[in-house]
């Protein structure tokens, strides 16, 4: 049952949790924001500018009563923003620790196959779709070329019918036009749009052909997802073992918050998050005992560490600057092959992650976009 790619939605310590699993390993984790102190990413409001701080090139916008977000002026594309202004804002990034959520003045609404954006008129297709497949999808987008809002077809669109895509694009554009027109008559702090449940939002962003099933033991989740994804969704109803116990999700999540991660080779990773950055140290551990060719051994350990580090970055939802201290290798070819492997694994991450370079001290520098709080925070 566990040796498959699947999405699991269940309760862990009274919190609704979604995990993506492959061969019994966790990759992505999403946890319900029960407190909703600052609303959810994707929610749209009529906000009011409290003040503009020029030295940090940002404005602070109250979007709900006593709830303030951070609006980078770079997000405004040259639009003048001043205290007292009222306009539509959307939560772009979640609040992290003491930092307010990040806002944008260009809301977007995502569906299963498409995203409609007010930022530009661009009509485009996901970069993950092949050039041959893009040709057919661009023909569909020609019907919407006169609309002032942008439409981007997601990766999942390549598995959809032409009728499904047209219907969703038409519906999303209509919804966005009504929302923006409606906003002119609403008072400040009005909520114009609530984002879909966190698990539906995540599933919409996937190429579901890569997953065998979506399984849940929560009746309400099943009833929400089945009309959309039908036979892909399964309701687990064994009263003897919950999904959490059956798949060991709680145990796996606890391990994901530990400092040390063991590798099959006997080596290990030590993951140290700090306020400014996260450091991942690769150690040989017991992997070199009795080995003669240390260069080959170091290369194999580093490759295993690169695969696991990429998974841990996703699993723990690490963001900002990440430094990996691999075991030193002498052969340049080994270093280049290691970087290529790490780059490929980082590309599997749904959150934008960039392998920047190797510093003069031999540290591999990575940056990852901040979208959600780290796992250790949401589980605490």
N, C-alpha and C positions, 0 to 999 in steps of 0.2 A: 504493500500500500504506500510505503514511503519512498520507494525508488521511482519517483516520477516528478515531472515539473508540475507544480500546482500552486494555486492561491488558496490560502486558508484564512477564514475569518471566524474568530471565536472570542471568548472572554478569557482574559488573563488578569487575575487579581482585580476583578470587577471592572476592568477596562476592556472595551472592544478593541481588538488588535487584528490587523491584517499582516500576514507574512507571505512572501513568495519563497517557495522551496524548490530545490533541485537536488535529487539524490540525497535527500534527508538533511541537506544543509540550508540554512536561512540565508537569504540575500537582501531583500528589501523588507523593512518593517515600517508600518504606519500605525500610530496609536491615536485613538479618539481623543480629541481635546475636550475633556469634560467640562472644564471651567469656562472655556470660551471667554476669557478675560478681555481679549481684544478682537473677538470675532474670528472668522475663519478666512484663510487665504482664498481669495476669489469673491468674497462678499463686496457688494457695491453700495456706496452711500452718497448722500449730499453732504459734503464737508465744508468747514469754515476755517480759513487760515487764522491761526492765533498770532503767529509772528514769523518773520523771515530773518534768518541768521546768515548774513552775507559771508562771514569768514569760514563757515563750513558749507556754504553754497547749498543751503537747504531751507525748507519751511516746515513748521510744525502745524499740522492740520487736525482739528477736532472733528472726528467723523461720526461719533456718537457722543451723547452727553458724558463728559468727563473721560472720554477715551481719545487719546491723541496719537497720531501716527507721524512718521518721518517721511517727508517728501523731498527727494533730491531734486534740485532745480534742473539738473541735467536730464531728468525725466520729462521736463516740460517743453522740450524742443523750441526754446526761445520765447515761450509765452511768458509775459510779465505776471508775476505773482506778488501780491502785497497783502498785508494784514487786513482782515475783514472780508476778503474775497470768498465767495461761495461757489463751489463747482463739484462735479462728480468725481469721486475718487474710488479706487479699488485697492483692497489689501493685496499686495504683491508678494510680500515675504512675511512669515510669521514673526511675532515678538520672540526674542531670545533673551533670557535672563532679565536684565534691567533695561534692555533696549526695546524701544517701541517697534511696532510693525512698520514695514516699509510700504509706502503707498505709490500709486501711479495715477495720473489723470487720464490715462488712456485705457479704459476697461476693455476686457475681452470675455467672451463666453465660449466655453468649450463643450463640444458634443462628443459623440462616439467616433465620428469620422472627420470632423472639421472643427476649426477654431475661428471665430469671428472676432476681429479686432478693430478698434476705432483709431488706432495709431496711424494707419496709412491705408491706401486703396489697393495695396499689393494683393494679388491673387497668386498663390504659390502652392507648392507640394513639398512634403517632408523630404529632407535630404537622404533619408534612409531608403527611399524608393528608387528603383533602377530607372535609368533614362528611358527605356522602352515603355515601362509602366507609366511613367510620368506623362508621356504623349497623350494617352487616352484620358488621363485625369485632367489635363489642361483643357481638353475639349469640353469637358463638363463645366469647367470654371468660366468658359467663354460666355455662358448664359448670365453670369453675374458681374461681368466686367464693368458695367455702368454704375454699379452700386458704390457709394462713397466709402463703404467700410471694407476692410481687408478680409480675405478668406484664405486660410491655410489648411490644406488637406493633410490629415495625420497619416502615420504609417498604416494604421488599421484600414484606411480607405482602399488600399489595394485589394483587400479581400471582400469588399462590399460591392453590391450591384450599383449600376448607374442610377437606378431609381432611388435606392436608399440614400445615396450621396446627395442627389438633387433635393430630395425631400428634406433632409436634415439641414442643408445649407439654406434653403428657403426659409425654414422654420427659425433657424438661429438668427438670420438677418432680420426677419420680421420682429423677433423678440428684442434684438438690440435697438432697432429703430424706435419701437414702442417705449423701451426703457429710457433712451436718451430724450425723447420727446416728453415723456411723462415727468422727467427730472426737473423740467422748467417750472412745473407747477407744485413741486414738493418743497416743504420747508427744510431748513438745515437739520442734519442728523437723521433724516429719513433713510431707511434701508430700502434700496431699490431692487436688490437681488441677493438671494442667499445661495451660496455655492452648494452643489450636490454633496451628499455624504462623502466622507473622506475615502471610503473604500470604493464607491462608484467612480469618484474622480480618478483614483489610481488605476482602476481597471480600464477606464476609457483610454488611458494613455498607453496601454499595452498593445502589442501585436499578439492577440490571444491564440493564434495558431501555435505559438511556442509553448503553450500550457495545455495540459491534458484536461484540467478541470478547475472549477472554482468550488470549493467545498466549505460549508458552514454548518454549525449546529445551532444557529440562531434563526428562529422561524421568521422574525421580522426582516432580517437580511435576505433570507431566501425569497420571501415574497416580493421584495424590492428588485432583486436581480433576475429572477426567473423570467419575467415577461420580456426582459431585454435580451438575455443571453441563453434562455431556454435550456436545451439539453446539456449545455456546458456547465450548468449549475447543479450541484448535488446537495441535498439536505442530509446531514449525518444525524442519525437518531438513536444510536446505541446508548442506552442509559447506564450501562456498566462502566464505560470509560468515556470521558469527555474528549473532544478533539485535542485539547491541551495536553491531557495525560497520554493519549494514544501516540501523539507525535513528539512528545517531550518538548513542547514549545517553551514553557516556563523555564525549564532547565537550560535550554539553548540561549534564551534571552539573558539569563543570569550570567552565563559564561561570556556573553557578548559585552558585558560591563566589566569584566575582569581585565587586569593589567597585562597578563601574560597569555599568549596564544601558542600552543604547542603545534609543531609541524610533524608530519609522519616520518620525516627523515631523522628526527631527534633534535632538530634546531627549534628555535622559537622566535616569536615576535614579542617585543615589549612596547606597548602603546601608551604614550604619556600625553594626554590632552592638557594644554595650559590655556591661559586667557588669550594669549597672542597667537599661538599655533599649536599643532599636534606633531609630536615626534614619534616615529616608528623605528625601533632599533632591531636589526636582524642579528641574531646570535647563532653560533654553530651548535651550542649545547653539547650533546653527546654524539653529534653526527660525524665528528672527525676522529673518534677513537679508533686507532689501528689503521687508519687510511693512509696510503702512501702518496697518492696523487691529490694533493690538497686543492690545486687549482680547479680540477674537474669537480671535486666534491663541493667547493665553494660555489661554483657555477650552478650545480644542481640544487643546492640549498637556496640560493638567491632566486632561482626560477620558481621554486615552490613558494618562497616567501612573497614574490611579486604577485602571484595568483591569489594567495591568501590575503595579502595587504589590500588588494583591490576589493576583495569581498568584504573585508572588515571595515573599510572606508564607507561602503554602501550600507552595510548592516548597522554600524554605529551612527550613521548619518553625520560623519565628520565633515567639517566645512572650513573655509578660509585657507590658510597656508598649512600644508602638510609636508613634512620632511621625512624621507626614508633613508636610513643609514644602512645600506647593504654591506655585506662582507666584502672587503677589498679584493679585487681580482686584477691580475697583471695583464691578461690578454685582452687587447682592445676589442677583438671580435666577440668575446664573451660579454663584454659590457654593452656593445651595440645590440646583440641579440636579446639581452636582458631588458634593455630599454624598449625594444620593439614589442616584446611580450607584455610588459607592463602597460604600454600605450594601448595595445589591443584590448586588454582586460578593463582598462579604465573607460574605453569607449562603450562598453556594455552597460555602463551606469546611465540611468535615466536623467540624473542631475548633471549639468554641465561640469565636466572634470577635465582639467588640462595638465598634461605633463610638461612642465616649463623647461627644465634643463637640469644639468648636474652642476653643482657649485664647485668652486676650486677646492673645497674641502672634501669633495666626493659625495656630498649629500644630494639626493634626488628631490627636486622641488616640485610640488604639485599644488594646484589651486582647485578648490571645489566650491561651487556657488552655494550660498546660504539660502536654503528654502524652508527647512523645518528644524526644530530644536534637535540636539543630539539625543540619541537613544537613552543615555544614562539620565537625562533630565526628565524625559516624558515618562519613564518607568519609576522614578523616585517618588 
